[in-house]
């Protein structure tokens, strides 16, 4: 079965502890629903984008710098990896994730 990434996007200044009790409840319920459906492979939340390290190759040598790879106003804050039959199924779960997380969500298939 194909696997899909459902990535949650947060603003740069997002602090996980700032999520409302209702949002935490809805995300927990969504996780329970994914487990019950037998589709959840992995789920993870990430630390702040400001804590990221990026590695680029310059002159044939890896260079480590502070901060995320891309300088944007949003970043991936967490994600699910789901086993699903189709992109349509992945989009249905992505819609649920966007509602539960109260934030934009990106859905992509693993290639």
Secondary structure, 3 states (H helix, E strand, C coil): CCEEEEEEEEECCCCHHHCCHHHHHHHHHHHHHHHHHCCEEEEEECCCHHHCEEEEEECCEEEEEECCCCCCCEEEEEEEEEECCCHHHHHHHHHHHHHHHCCCEEEEECC
